């Protein structure tokens, strides 16, 4: 019973150690590991995209709030005239205002998604080019996603090299 408690405590301690700090066995020649997410987020282009998307989101949210406020003002005016309008006409005008509000939000979302897609395409091209260079230089026969491994030998991780290559290829993205 005591050994189970010790084993459980050991597992909890090991679970708290980040996987990147662990080294499992000798490096395997020709096998390389890449964390696509880490390479992108550490690259200048990835950071540039995140900053621009955050700024765009703030801007779009402000614009949407202003437009939504205008539609809400029209809705309040309509509600104040409700007794003077036929019920069916009131419902029709209310539905039109609801549709306008929904259309505004859909347009803002479409703009954001299009910008995000443009930025991601640029980053993907840079990542592919950088990875091709690193694979050739490092003589990788197999590249696997590092984020799905339980552990690895850090000598097999090409993520930092790919990030450096990406920085040489693409400094920033243009999302608009």
C-alpha positions in Angstrom: 0.0 0.0 0.0 2.9 2.3 0.9 4.6 1.6 -2.5 1.4 2.7 -4.3 1.4 6.0 -2.4 5.1 6.5 -3.3 4.5 5.6 -6.9 1.6 8.0 -7.1 3.7 10.8 -5.5 6.5 10.1 -8.0 4.0 10.2 -10.9 2.7 13.5 -9.7 6.2 15.0 -9.4 7.1 13.7 -12.9 3.8 15.0 -14.4 4.8 18.5 -13.2 8.0 18.4 -15.1 7.7 19.9 -18.6 8.3 17.4 -21.3 10.9 19.5 -23.0 13.2 19.3 -19.9 13.4 15.5 -20.2 15.8 13.7 -22.5 15.0 10.1 -23.5 17.9 8.0 -24.8 20.4 8.9 -27.5 19.3 10.8 -30.6 18.1 8.8 -33.5 20.0 9.6 -36.7 17.8 11.0 -39.4 14.8 11.4 -37.1 13.8 15.0 -36.4 11.1 16.6 -34.2 9.3 19.8 -34.8 6.8 21.8 -32.8 5.0 23.6 -35.5 3.1 25.7 -32.9 6.2 26.7 -31.0 8.1 27.5 -34.2 5.3 29.8 -35.4 4.7 31.5 -32.1 8.4 32.1 -31.5 9.0 33.5 -35.0 8.9 37.2 -35.7 6.2 36.7 -38.3 4.1 34.7 -35.9 4.4 37.4 -33.2 3.7 40.1 -35.8 0.5 38.3 -36.9 -0.7 38.0 -33.3 -0.1 41.7 -32.6 -1.9 42.7 -35.8 -4.8 40.4 -35.2 -5.2 41.7 -31.6 -5.2 45.3 -32.9 -7.6 44.4 -35.7 -9.9 42.6 -33.2 -9.9 45.7 -31.0 -10.7 47.9 -33.9 -13.4 45.7 -35.3 -15.0 45.4 -31.9 -15.1 49.1 -31.6 -16.6 49.6 -35.0 -19.2 46.8 -34.3 -20.1 48.4 -31.0 -20.8 51.7 -32.7 -22.8 50.2 -35.5 -24.7 48.0 -33.0 -25.5 51.1 -30.9 -27.0 52.8 -34.0 -29.2 49.8 -34.7 -30.2 49.6 -31.0 -31.1 53.3 -31.2 -33.3 52.6 -34.2 -34.9 49.7 -32.3 -35.7 51.9 -29.3 -37.2 54.5 -31.6 -39.3 51.8 -33.2 -40.4 50.5 -29.8 -41.5 54.1 -28.8 -43.7 54.2 -31.9 -45.0 50.7 -31.5 -48.6 51.8 -30.5 -48.8 53.9 -33.7 -47.7 51.1 -36.0 -49.7 48.1 -37.1 -48.5 45.0 -35.3 -47.4 43.2 -38.5 -45.4 46.3 -39.7 -43.8 46.6 -36.2 -42.7 42.9 -36.4 -41.4 43.4 -39.9 -39.3 46.5 -39.0 -38.1 44.8 -35.9 -37.0 41.8 -37.9 -35.2 44.1 -40.4 -33.3 45.7 -37.5 -32.4 42.2 -36.1 -31.1 41.2 -39.5 -29.0 44.3 -39.8 -27.4 43.6 -36.5 -26.7 40.0 -37.4 -25.3 41.1 -40.8 -22.9 43.6 -39.2 -21.5 40.9 -36.9 -21.1 38.4 -39.8 -19.3 41.0 -41.9 -16.9 41.8 -39.0 -16.2 38.1 -38.5 -15.6 37.5 -42.2 -13.1 40.4 -42.2 -11.2 39.0 -39.3 -11.2 35.4 -40.6 -10.0 36.7 -44.0 -7.1 38.6 -42.4 -6.2 35.7 -40.2 -6.2 33.4 -43.2 -3.9 35.8 -45.2 -1.5 36.0 -42.3 -1.5 32.2 -41.7 -0.9 31.5 -45.4 2.2 33.7 -45.4 3.5 32.0 -42.2 2.8 28.6 -43.6 4.8 29.4 -46.7 7.7 30.6 -44.6 7.5 27.6 -42.3 7.5 25.2 -45.2 10.5 26.9 -46.8 12.4 27.1 -43.5 11.6 23.4 -42.7 12.8 22.3 -46.1 16.1 24.1 -45.5 16.6 22.7 -42.0 15.6 19.2 -43.2 18.2 19.3 -46.0 20.9 20.8 -43.7 20.2 18.4 -40.8 19.6 15.3 -43.1 16.3 14.4 -41.6 14.8 11.3 -43.0 11.7 11.6 -40.9 10.1 14.7 -39.2 7.5 14.1 -36.6 5.4 16.5 -34.6 7.2 17.0 -31.3 4.1 18.1 -29.4 2.7 14.6 -29.6 5.7 12.9 -28.1 6.0 12.0 -24.4 9.7 12.8 -24.5 12.6 13.1 -26.8 16.3 13.8 -27.0 16.7 17.6 -27.5 19.4 16.9 -30.1 16.5 15.7 -32.4 14.4 18.9 -32.0 14.8 21.2 -35.0 12.2 23.7 -33.8 14.7 26.4 -32.8 16.5 26.0 -36.2 13.3 26.3 -38.1 12.3 29.4 -36.1 15.6 31.1 -37.0 15.2 30.2 -40.6 11.6 31.6 -40.6 12.9 34.8 -39.1 15.4 35.1 -42.1 12.6 34.5 -44.6 9.7 36.5 -43.2 9.9 39.2 -40.5 6.3 40.2 -40.5 3.0 39.5 -42.2 0.5 41.7 -43.9 -3.0 40.8 -42.8 -4.9 43.5 -44.7 
